[in-house]
């Protein structure tokens, strides 16, 4: 089990809040504390599930209680429309955690309505959560069937391939450097990452570059990172050629 000691005060507070709040049905810690990769810069990912229709009021009530209990230096609240059945925020206990001058103290808090979508956790994708409160045993750990989502994701990469190459190379030819870079990252590089994940880590096919070194063989991760602009001496035109060639190779192999 990872050492969460620097969040002990928060974990104790979260547990007490969950146990004393009649609207809360389940609460746990996920993120890198569950999946692996936890270090001194990791935030604390917390999921709190409430009786249907209670999550928004609970979110505001808990946030008010957190402000009264902790010295919150910065708060980022995702727009209300980000989640149809809950709210999410990032609570900073440091002025500038991005300086990495000290171990991070940052809480990623999601409070939502209880549902099968939220209570069924694929441990291959999200690791084994650390349960804080689940008196009714709502949390279900499973291996989800991702085959349909994976097939659709690969099909979308294949459909975007030709148009994506035109968009990227047109921007390069026009000398629109910023546009070309954004399109390169969005189309061929993101497509390659999706496809190598489909080969080596299908249950996390949609995780993008997160956990890349954990989920892919070292030589594949090296090849992906060599395609990142600035990682080597190749310019964007050369990277585009290499990336689209690999994309084609991966699509052919997956088709077989």
ZIVEN-V84925 format. One line per field, one symbol per residue. ss: DSSP state (a for helix, b for strand, c for the rest). psi: psi as a letter, one per 40 degrees, with the letter a starting at -180 (. if undefined). A space follows every 10 residues. Layout:
ss = ???
psi = ???
This chain:
ss = ccccaaaaaa aaaaaaaaaa cccbbbbbbb caaaaccccc cccbbbbbbb ccccaaaaaa aaaaaaaaac cccbbbbcca aacccbbbbb bbccccaaac cccccbbbbb bbbccaaaab bbaaaacccb bbbccccccb bbccccaaaa aaaaaaaaaa aaaaaaaaaa aaaaccaaaa aaaaaaaaaa aaaaaaaaaa caaacccccc caaaaccaaa aaaaaacccc cccccaaaaa aaaaaaaaaa aaaaac
psi = hihfdeeddd ddddddddde hdehdihihb aedddiehae eiihhhhhhi iheedddddd dddddddddi ghdihhhiid edhefaiiih hheidgdeef eihighhhhh hiihidddeh hhdddeahih hdhgdefdhh hihihedddd ddddddddde dddddddddd dddeegdddd ddddddcddd dddddddddd gdefdeeaei fdddeiiddd dddddeehhe daeiiddddd dddddddddd ddddd.
